[in-house]
Amino acid sequence: MPATARVLAALLLLPGTTATAAAATATTATAATAATAAPAPLAPLRPDPARPAVWTGTWEAAPSGTTAALPGASIRNVVRTSVGGTALRVRLSNRLGRTPLRLGAVTVALRRAGGPGAVPGSLRAAVFRGARTVTVPPGRDMVSDPVRLHVPAAADLLVTVYTPGDSGPATYHRTALRTGYLAPGGDRTADAEGSAYTATTTHWYYVTGVDVLGAPAAGSVVAFGDSLTDGTGSTFDAGRRWPDRLAERLRALPLFRRLAVLNAGVSGNRLLRDGVGPAALTRLDADALSRAGVRALVVWEGINDVKGTPDARDPAAFETAYRAIVARAHAHGIRVVGATLTPYGGHGAYTAAREALRRKVNDLIRHGGLFDAVADFDAVVRDPARPERILPAYDSGDHLHLDDAGLRAVADAVVLGTLLGCGQGGQGGQGGQGGQQPCRSRETQPRS
């Protein structure tokens, strides 16, 4: 790399240095070089032994399947933090891939308002054990080294990956509900202006998590579910999934009660068998229990089993699965809130027999002592005159998924005290089997 390009790359790492100022210093660098010069990573963070570093998950997207790879392209994923911190690390996944995934470069940056451009001075290289390139084995995730960058809460981050070759089917999250950006012409991960990103996508490629260091929070809560948690029915590019609203509520709490929110919803996912993505019990560790700083889990999953084929007919199968989730979470000191299954009358998959099963499952969730607490989403959104249906004001139009108002209503139905209610029984006197489980603080270091 020419000396002028190295100067420019270094300047891009200096807080307060704009791309314009850097270009003025490196007057002999061409525009093409300025756009593609790879930023150098800062020196590794060294923990202060007097104040041990604690990582907290601030954002997540659970892998939902695979799609065609984009060899030779740079993919700029846009993700939104729930809490901030003094540094970050990113989790990249080849969990559902079949061949080794080679990433030629990865960068992170704060996003400028709208579009693919970065806030001046915020672009950073993410490295993996000191190396710019990384190969992720099939079936595995890889977590970057710490990246020194002050990250605000409720901020958009750009996580850009360059895939130099075809590594086979790409692990992705299909329902991003956010515009992402593609640069087809090679490694453009260091393009702070974003001018190379001439195409868009509605998926998140490879990136499945962001953690922050030193978050002003007590930990994180995972929203674990299907399309209702993934946000189907909500406004595109608006951040109106119910976990987004939950994060907004939690940010208003005192620090010792505040939690980050991780969205582990996968559209089409099922509790009892594989659907879109692995079944709930199969993906529980990777998408929930192993995430950094998890203190609580909200489980809203099962409607795809109720309405899916082959028919699920035995409520006891749901009970067994829910109990297994709770037992595994409790082994990690994590509280579990169970959410009732919301109506879907009028949907094409609705039958009277399936409705009877849904009500039996909800009785188990409410009264079976399965969970530490219950969030009764069914009671919040059902039509009192036709309880097998969603209230028209909350119906996105397909009679299954909620609109923005409905998603806000279920988020507001979560009693925040139940997320960190150590030593308390279930909501409404449930006294679930885990009601007296300890809620100790935990820190999970992701395995790479």
N, C-alpha and C positions, 0 to 999 in steps of 0.2 A: 504494500500500500504506500503511495507517495507520502512524503513528509507532510505536505500541506493537508492531506486528508487525515493524517494522524492528529495534527493540531486541531482540526475541526472536530474530530471525534471526541477529543479531550474536552474541548470547550462546550460541547453539547451536554456534558455531565456537570457543569458548574451551575449551582443554583443561581437563578436570576439572569443567566446568559441566554439571549435569544438566538434563534437561528440566523437572524440578520447580522447580529454582532459577530457571530462566529464566522460567517461568510466574509465579513469585512476584514477580519484578521487574516483569513486564509485566502488572500486576493487572487492567488494563482490557481486555486482549485476550481475545476469546472462545475457547472450546475449539476451535471450527472453525478460527479463524485460527491458533491455536497449532499445529494439526496440519498446516497446509498452507503456512505461511510459508516462502518459499524462502530457504535459507541463502546468504549472500554468500560469494563465493570469497575466499580469502586473497590477499594481494599475490603477484605472480608470483615464483617462485623465481629467484634470480640466482646463476649459477654462480660458484664461487670459481676464479679463473684459476690459482691454485696447485694446485688439486685438481679437474681436469676431471670433470664429471659423467658417470657411466657408467650407462646403463640396462641392466637385465637382465629378460628375460621371466620372470615367476613363475607365470603361469597362461595356458592357452589352451583354446579350443574351436573347432575348425575348422568353418566353415559346412557343413552337410550337405544343405541344400535350403531350401525356402520353405514357409511356412504362412500361414494367414489372418492379416491384421493385426488389431490390437486397438485400434481408434480410440477415443480418450477414456479409455484405461486407463493406469495406472502399473504397470509390470512390475518386480518386485524379483527380480533374479537373484542366486542365492547361489553364489559361487565360492570356491575354497580355494587359498591361496598355497602355494608350495613353499619359497620363501625370502622374507625380509623386506627392508625398506628404510626410508628416511627420507621418501620421497614416492612417489607413484604416478601413473600415467597409464593411461587405459583406451582400448581400441580398439573402435570400434563399426562395424558392417558393413552395407552395402547391396549386397554383392558379387553376390548372386543376385537382387536386386530388379530391377524393370523401370521403376520411376518414382522420382523423387526422394523420399528419406525425410526427413521433417521430425520432429525431436525437440524437444519443447517445453522439456524440462528433463532434466538427468542429475545424479544424486548418487551419492556413494560413502560407505560407512561400514563400520566394524567391526561384525560381527554379534554380538548377545547370544546366549547359549547357547540354541539352539533357537528356532524361530519367525522372524518377519519384523522383530523389533525391533533397533534399533541400540544399540551401547554408548554410554552417555551421553557427550556431548561429541565424538563421533567423526564426526558427519555433516558432509559437505563437499559443496559444489557443484562439479561438474566443468564447466569452460567450454572453449570452442573458439575460439582466437584472441581470447579475452576476452569472447566472447558466450555467453549462457546457452543460446540456441537454436542449432541447427545443422541444416543440410540436407545430407544425404549423397547425392551423385549415384549413379545406378544403376551397378553394377559397381565401386564404390569402397569403401574403408574410410576412416575418419576417426579420428585419434588426438587425445585431449584435451590441453589444456595440463597442465603438472605440477600435481598436487594435493598440498598440504603435509599429510601425515598419516603418522605412524609406523606402519608395517605389520609385524606380527610374522610369523615363519615359521609354517607350518601353521595359519593363521588363516582363518576364514570372513569374506569380504567381501560386502557388499550393494552391487550395482551396479544402480541403479534408473533406468529410463528412462520418460519420459512421451511418449506418441504422441497429439497432440491431434486428428489427423485420419487418414483412411484413405490411407496411402501405398502401397497395393498389397501384393503378397505380401511377407511379412516374412522376411528372412534369419534362419535360426535353426539351432541344433544340436539335433537331435531327441532324442538319447539322453543327456540330462543326468545321469540317475541321481541327481538331487538334487531336492528339493522347492523350487520357486520360488513366488512369491506375486504375486497380482494384486489391484489396487484399481481397480474399474471406474468410480469416481466422479470422474474428472478428475485434476488434478495433485496427487498425494500423495507426490511424491518427497521432500519434507521431513518426512514423518511419521516421527519417530524412534521412537515407541512401536510402530508397526506395526499399530495397531488398524484402519486402513482396509483392510488386506489380508485380505479375507474369502474369497478364492478361491485355488486353488493351480494350479500347472502342473508338468509334468515336462520342460519344454524350457528352453533358454537362448535368449532373444530378443536379437538384435542384438549383444550383447557377445561379442567373439571373442578378447580378450586383455587382460591386465593386466601392465604393467611396473613395476618398482620401481627407485628410485634408490639407489645406494650399497649394493647387496646384499653381504653377507659371503660372496661366492662368486666363482668364477673364470669364470662364465658360465652357459650353460644347455645342456641336451640336449633335443632334440625326439624324442618317440616318435611315429613316423609309420606309420600302419597303418589297419586296418579295424575291424570290431566286436570283435575280440579285444583290440585296444588301447583301443577306446572303452569296454570294460567289460561288454559283454553277458554275462550269466551271473553277475555279481557282485551282492553284496547292495546293495539300494537304500538310498541315504542313508548309506552306511557308508564311502565313500571307499576301496574295495578293488580298484580297477583296478590292473593291474600297474605303470603309471607312478607311482601313489600310493606303492606299496611301494618303488619305486626311489628316489623323493624322500626317503623315510624313511631309506634306507641312505646316500644321499649327504649328508644333513644331519649324519651322524656323522663325516664326513671333515674333515681340516684345511681351513682356508679356501682355500688355494691349489689344492685338489683338489675342493672342493665345487661342485656344479652345481645350478642350478634345473632343474625338469623341466616341459616343455610337452607336453601331450597333444594330438597332431594326429590322433587316431584318428577315423574316420568309419565307422559301421556301414554295411555294404553297399558300401564303396568297393572299387575295382578298380585293378590295376596297369596293365593294357593298354588299357582302354577306360573310358568313363564308366559309372558304376553309380549308386550313391547318392552324390551329389556328383561333381565333376569327377574325371577319372582322376588317378592319382598324379602323373604328369609335368606335368599341367596345373596342379595346385594346389601343386606343390612350392615355388615361390618365395613365394607368399602365405602358406602355412601352415607353412613351415619356414625357408627360406633368408633371408627378410627379417625374421624375428623378432629381437628385441634380444638381443645377447650370445651367439648360438648358437655353440657350440664342437663339438658332436657331434650325430649323427643316428643313431637306431636305426630301421632299416627292416624292418618285419614286415608285408609286404603281398604278396598273390598268391593266397591260397587262394580268393578269390571268382572269380578267373579260372580256376583249376583246376576248380572245381565248377560254374561258371556256364554259361550259354548265351548266344551260341553257344560251343561247345567251343573251348578253347584247346589246341592239340595240339602246338605246336612249342616245345620248351624254349629254342630260340635267341631267341624273342621275349622271354622273360623275361630272358635274359642281356643283350639289347640295352637293355631298359628299366632294369635294375639298373645297367648301366655308365653310362647317361645320368644317372641320379640321382647316382652317385658323382662323375662328372666335373663336374657342376654344383655339387655341394657342395664339392668340392676347389677350385674356382675362388673360393670364398669362405673358404677355409682351414678347412673343416669336415670332421672325421673322420666316417666312415660305418661303422657296425656293421650287418651283415646278419644277420637272424634266420631260421632255418629254418622251414618251413611245418609246422604241427602236424597230427596225424591227424584224420580225420573219419569213419572207418569206422562204420557204423550210422546215419549221417545219411541222409536221403532222397535227397540228391544224389550219394551215393557210387556209383562204378562202379570196376571193376578197371582200366579204361583210364585213368581220371582218377587213380587211385592210382599207377599207373606214372608218369604225368606228374609228380605231386607228388614222387616219389622222385628223378626225374631233375633236377627243379628244385633239390631239396635237395642233390644231389651238386654242382651248379654253385655253390650258395651256400657249401658247405663247402670245396670243392676247386678252384673255378674261378678263384681269385685276383681276385674281383670287389671285395671289400670290404677295409677296413683291419683288420677283425676280424670274428669270427663269434660269435653267441650261438646255441647249438644248442638251441633251445626244443623241437624235435621229440624229441631224445634225452631231455630232462627229463621230458616228460609222456606219452610213448607207453607202451603196455602191452608189456613184453618178450615176453609170450606171444602177443600179437596186435598187431604193430607198426603195423597200419593203424588201430588204435583208441587213444583216450585211456585212460589208467589210470582205472578206475572212481572212485578217490578224488579225481580231478581233473576229472571230467566233470560239467558243470552239468545234464545230463539230456538234451540234444539231440544229444550225441555230436560236437559241433563246438566249442561254446564251453566255456571253462574256468570252474570255480567259484572261490570265493575262494582255496582252497588251491592250485589249479592256477595262478592268476594270481600268487600269492605265489611259487610255485616258479620260474616263468619270470623274474620280477623278480630273484630271488636268483641266477639263472644268468648274469646280466650281470656280466662281470668288470669291476669299476669302473675298473681301470687302463687298459682299452682305450678308455675315453671320452676321456681326455686323454693317450694314449700317443704323444706326438709322436715321429716318427722310427722307430717300431716297425712291424714287419710284422704281418700278420694273426695272429689267435689260432690256436694249434696249428700254427704254421709256415706259415700261408697266404701271407704275403708278398704281399698284394694289390697291385694296380697303384698304389694310393695309399699304400702302406706308408711311403714316405719323404716324403710331403707335409708341409709345415709346418703346425703347429696354432697359428697366431698368434691372439692375442686380437683380437676384432673387435667393433665396435659399429655396429649398423645403426639408423639413425634411420628409423622408419616414415614412409612418404610419405602425406600426407593430401591 
